[in-house]
Structure formats: structure tokens, C-alpha cells
Amino acid sequence: MESAVAVAVQERTRGSRGWASRSTQGGSKRPGPGWHDEPRSPRCSHVNWHEIVIQHTNHRRIALLCMAGMLIAAAQVCTALWRADTEGQDIYFAWVEGRRLLAGENPYERVLSGDMRKNAKYATYFPIFYEFSAVTQAMGLRQYPDWIAVWRLVFMFFYLGVACVLFSVLSARGQPLAGILAAAFWLFNRWSLGLIRGAHLDFIPIFLLLLSLGIYARHRRASLLLYGMSLGFKQIAIFLAPLYLIRVWREAAGSTDTPGQDARASRARASVPLPETPITDSAVSSSSRGSPRRSGSGRIQPVLAAGVLIILIPLATSIPFLVWNAEGYVRSILFSVTRSPDDHFGIGSLDSLLGWSGFPARLPMLSIMLLVYALFARGRIGMLTGALLVMAIFVDFNSVLFPQYVLWIVPLIPLIICDTLESSHPGKPSARAEGTTPSTRARGTRSTDSPESHA
């Protein structure tokens, strides 16, 4: 709301200045009644500002009411879908793995008796959810119907939470209508409804991933930890890790995350003629002291620190199982790389159609992902667009495809509106993103409490 108010005030100010310049040149009269050649009185400015604030406050209230109505409707839909039987599905085997943990069995050892090709419902995720499954059973939810009834409530909470994150991210950029669109798109599409019916745990890691993307600019460390926690529940988004690391590298190099802005700046610098001044060692050292860019070694350190934050939670929860049986744990996690092609749609991937198997079968997918990483590293696309492309490539080229994989693309589709806004207005971030208020934006001043300083 603050961003929209500030933009409205700026447009009003620019319109007044534009009329003044035109009237000076052509002698035209100011159109419309109620205009005066002398500056407005402070009282008049206060009244106009107050009207703008009221107008946009009403818009925000309407958007919040629409959002609340959609959340209530979605919750009712969830409860209507809870009658579905989930025994034999993925969530049932997560309950089974929790029961094995309570019995003192290692859920990752079963893969040692297989051939790393045929799936026998092995424990292939990092252990966070299996540990939560065991804890809730130890609290008294020993029977599957009781256990799944509680976890359905948890999944619904995160399912609705994803909609709230989408609305908040877009509303903070002055686009509450786009936020409502994104929330509705997420809540009522067939993939979300189908997976909430089957009680899939993907809603938890998706929520953590979107929250990580949403708070990165203000709280980078917390964002990286949230991303690592998302991987700890389900490592579907593991291929987004290079995007996070590239973004940290570019920030250490002094680059921006606005799509195309670095390229435009480079072209602008190239078009400026250089003065014919001899370059001396003192000139080079003085210019390097004033440059915000770091050396190669200076960029590696923040990238390594970011990598540590990402793997911290998955590694910490994995240590007991690595000590218990390292071979079984590692082979269980890597089973997704070596398993035979499988999908629920009857549409084979490129590698399955050509008869490839194992790691070579993943090379087409990884090769195309490298192109996305290169585009993001060069500043041609934004973080959210890169995340959407990477997840779409995973769904379209991975030899294993299940309906829950498609769900990861759904919330990223409306979020690319953020990259579109930043690309269209690279020099005009939102007031909240800058740490400014409408009053300071209207006066042309900037708050010193910039969120980038806290990243």
C-alpha cells in the first residue's frame, strides 16, 4: 500500500511540474477548475495526501477481505476432501518409517537389499519428516487413522500458508490484486486439491521454499536456513541451490538482481568514451579502493558461508543415520538418481524413450538447467524466473514424474510477476523493499534503515 501511495504522489507531482513547463513555453492555461498558479497551501497538500491514503487503505482492506474469504472457502474444501483413503500412498509409508524408528529399526537400511533400480518404497528423503512421524506416534498417535487426522490439519495449515505468502509478497510490491490472483491460483488448482486430498507432505517444503524466496532481500541468513529446512523435508528443490549461491556471488561482486539491469549498465559504460589519461599503479589502486566489487577470493567466502547455511539443517538431522549406517543412508538418498524411469501419466521422458538409465539419463536435464544458471549469472533473468524454469525443467525432463512434482511449479508461476515488475521499473523498487515510508518518498528522501543493510 505504501508503495502505491508513494507512486500516486509522485505522478501527481510530475503532472504539476509538466504543466508548469508547458505553460511557460506555450502559454497554455491550466485545465480544470480549482487550480491556482501559486503553490498549494500546507493544508491543501495535507487534504490531498489524506484522500490518497484513505483510498489505498480501502483497497488494501478489500483485498484482505477477499483473501480471508478465499482462505475460509479453501479450508472448507479441504475438510470435504479428507474422506479419501490414503493407505498405500506416500504418506502412509512415512508413517511406516516412523513406526520403524520407534521400534529401533533403521529405515534407510532396506535399500541395501535392492539393486538401486527398482523402487520398493524406500526411505529416500532426508530424515526430518520421518523423525516427526516417530515423535507424533510416540505422543500417542500409534494408529494410522489417528496419526493422519492430525497431519491433515498440519498440511492444511501450510497449504493455506502458501497462499498467504504469495499474497504478502505481491501485496508488498504494491500489487494486491496480483496477490489475490496468485492465492486463488494456488488454492483452487487441480494439483493443489488433488494432493491435499492425498495428504502429501509437499505443502510443508513448498511453504518453506516460498518464504525463503520472499524474505531473502531482508534476511539472507534466515532465507538460506529456511531453504535448507525445505530440503530437509523433501529435496525436490535441490536444483535451486545453484541459484541461491549464484545470487550470493553476484551480490558479493556488486551486481543487482534486477533482470537485465546489469546488462544495460554494461552497455551504458561501454558507450561512454574513455579519457586519454595514462593509467598508473596509483590510479588503479585508488579506483579499486573506491569500487564496491570484491576480488575472487572475497566472493568465495560468502558463497561458502551460504552453502554451509543451506546444508546445516539437513546435515544436522542426518548425522545420527550416518553414524548408524552410512552406506544405507547414502544409497537411500542417491536412489532417486539411479532408479528406473517411472511416471503416473504414461508419458516417457527423453532418457526413458531412448533407453538410457542411471546418471547418464539425467544429463539432458542437467544440461538445460546449466543454461538457466548461466542466464541468471549474467543477470538476464531474475531469481523467481530462474526458479520457475529450473523446476519446470525438472518436471519435463526427469525420468521419474509424479503428480506432486507438478505442484512445485504452481506457486512459482504467479510469482514471476515480481521479476516482471522489477524488469519494467529497475530503478523504482517498492517502498517497503527500500525501507522508506510514503512521506519520505514524497519528499525525495530515503530512510537509512535499508533492508539490504541487514541482509
Residue pairs with C-beta under 8 A, 6 or more apart in sequence:
1 56
1 57
1 59
1 60
1 171
1 174
1 176
2 430
2 431
2 432
2 436
2 437
2 438
2 441
3 172
3 173
3 174
3 430
3 431
3 432
4 56
4 59
4 174
5 52
5 53
5 56
5 438
6 431
6 436
6 438
6 441
6 442
7 174
7 428
8 52
8 56
9 49
9 52
9 438
9 441
9 442
10 441
10 442
12 48
13 442
19 30
22 28
23 29
23 30
30 37
40 48
49 442
53 438
59 176
60 171
60 176
63 167
63 171
63 176
63 177
63 179
63 180
66 180
67 163
67 164
67 167
67 179
67 180
67 183
70 163
70 180
70 183
70 184
70 187
71 160
71 163
71 164
71 187
73 187
74 159
74 160
74 163
74 187
74 188
75 156
75 160
77 188
77 193
78 152
78 156
78 159
78 196
81 193
81 196
81 197
82 152
82 197
84 197
84 198
84 199
86 92
86 148
86 198
86 199
87 144
89 198
89 199
89 200
90 198
90 200
90 201
90 404
91 148
91 151
91 198
91 199
91 200
91 201
92 144
92 148
93 121
94 129
94 130
94 133
94 201
95 133
95 137
95 144
95 147
95 148
97 107
97 123
97 130
97 133
98 130
98 131
98 132
98 133
98 134
98 135
98 136
98 137
99 133
99 134
99 137
100 106
100 107
101 107
101 130
101 131
101 133
101 134
102 134
102 137
102 138
106 321
106 324
106 325
106 328
107 123
107 127
107 130
108 122
108 123
108 321
108 324
108 325
108 328
108 329
108 331
108 332
109 325
109 328
110 120
110 122
110 123
110 328
111 122
111 123
111 328
111 331
111 332
111 335
112 327
112 328
112 331
114 120
114 122
116 331
116 334
116 335
116 338
116 339
117 338
117 339
117 340
117 357
118 339
118 340
119 335
119 339
119 340
119 342
122 332
122 335
123 130
123 332
124 332
124 333
124 335
124 336
125 233
125 234
125 235
126 231
126 232
126 233
126 234
126 235
126 314
126 317
126 318
126 333
127 232
127 317
127 318
127 320
127 321
128 229
128 232
128 233
128 313
128 314
128 317
129 201
129 204
129 233
129 234
131 317
133 147
136 147
136 150
136 151
137 147
140 146
141 147
141 150
148 199
151 199
151 201
152 199
154 204
155 196
155 199
155 200
155 201
155 203
155 204
156 196
158 203
158 204
158 206
158 207
159 187
159 192
159 196
159 203
160 187
161 207
162 186
162 203
162 206
162 207
162 210
162 411
163 182
163 183
163 186
163 187
164 183
165 207
165 210
165 211
165 214
166 179
166 182
166 183
166 186
166 210
166 411
166 414
166 415
167 176
167 179
167 180
167 182
167 183
168 179
168 214
169 179
169 210
169 213
169 214
169 415
169 418
170 176
170 178
170 179
170 182
170 414
170 415
170 417
170 418
171 179
172 430
172 432
172 433
173 418
173 421
173 430
173 432
173 433
174 430
175 417
175 421
178 414
178 417
181 414
182 411
182 414
182 415
182 417
185 410
185 413
185 414
186 192
186 410
186 411
186 414
189 410
191 403
191 406
191 407
191 410
192 407
192 410
194 403
195 202
195 203
195 403
195 404
195 407
196 203
200 404
200 407
201 233
201 234
202 234
202 236
202 404
202 407
202 408
204 233
204 234
205 229
205 230
205 231
205 233
205 234
205 236
205 237
206 230
206 407
206 408
206 411
208 226
208 227
208 229
208 230
208 233
209 226
209 227
209 230
209 237
209 240
210 411
210 415
211 226
212 223
212 224
212 226
212 227
212 230
213 223
213 383
213 384
213 387
213 415
215 222
215 223
215 226
216 223
216 247
216 383
216 455
217 433
217 451
217 452
217 455
218 451
218 454
218 455
219 454
219 455
220 248
220 306
220 455
221 309
224 244
224 306
224 309
224 310
225 309
225 310
225 312
225 313
227 237
227 240
227 241
227 244
227 310
228 309
228 310
228 311
228 312
228 313
228 314
229 313
230 237
231 237
231 238
231 241
231 310
231 313
231 314
232 313
232 314
232 317
235 314
235 333
236 394
236 405
236 408
237 391
237 408
239 369
239 390
239 391
239 394
240 387
240 390
240 391
241 307
241 310
242 369
242 373
243 373
243 376
243 383
243 386
243 387
243 390
244 306
244 310
245 303
245 306
245 307
246 373
246 376
246 377
247 257
247 376
247 383
248 302
248 303
248 306
249 299
249 302
249 303
249 377
250 256
250 257
250 377
250 379
251 257
251 302
251 455
252 294
252 298
252 299
252 302
252 303
253 293
253 294
253 299
254 291
254 292
254 293
254 294
255 262
255 379
256 262
256 379
256 426
257 379
257 382
257 383
257 422
258 379
258 382
258 422
258 423
258 426
259 379
259 380
259 381
259 382
259 385
259 419
259 422
259 423
260 379
260 380
260 423
260 426
261 379
261 426
262 378
262 379
263 378
263 379
263 380
264 426
277 283
318 329
321 328
321 329
322 329
322 330
336 400
337 358
337 359
337 362
338 358
338 359
339 400
340 357
340 399
341 348
341 349
341 351
341 352
341 357
341 361
341 399
341 400
342 399
342 400
342 401
343 349
343 400
343 401
343 402
344 401
344 402
344 403
345 401
347 401
349 396
349 397
349 398
349 399
349 401
350 364
350 397
351 357
351 360
351 361
351 362
351 364
351 399
352 361
352 399
361 399
362 398
362 399
364 397
365 393
365 394
365 397
365 398
368 393
368 397
369 390
369 393
369 394
372 381
372 386
372 389
372 390
372 393
373 386
375 381
375 386
376 382
376 383
376 386
381 389
381 419
382 416
382 418
382 419
382 422
382 423
383 419
384 412
384 415
384 416
384 418
384 419
385 416
385 419
387 412
388 409
388 412
388 413
388 415
388 416
391 408
391 409
391 412
392 409
394 405
394 408
395 401
395 405
395 406
395 408
395 409
398 405
422 429
431 437
431 438
431 441
433 451
434 446
434 447
434 450
434 451
435 446
435 447
435 448
435 449
435 450
435 451
436 445
436 446
436 447
437 447
440 446
440 447
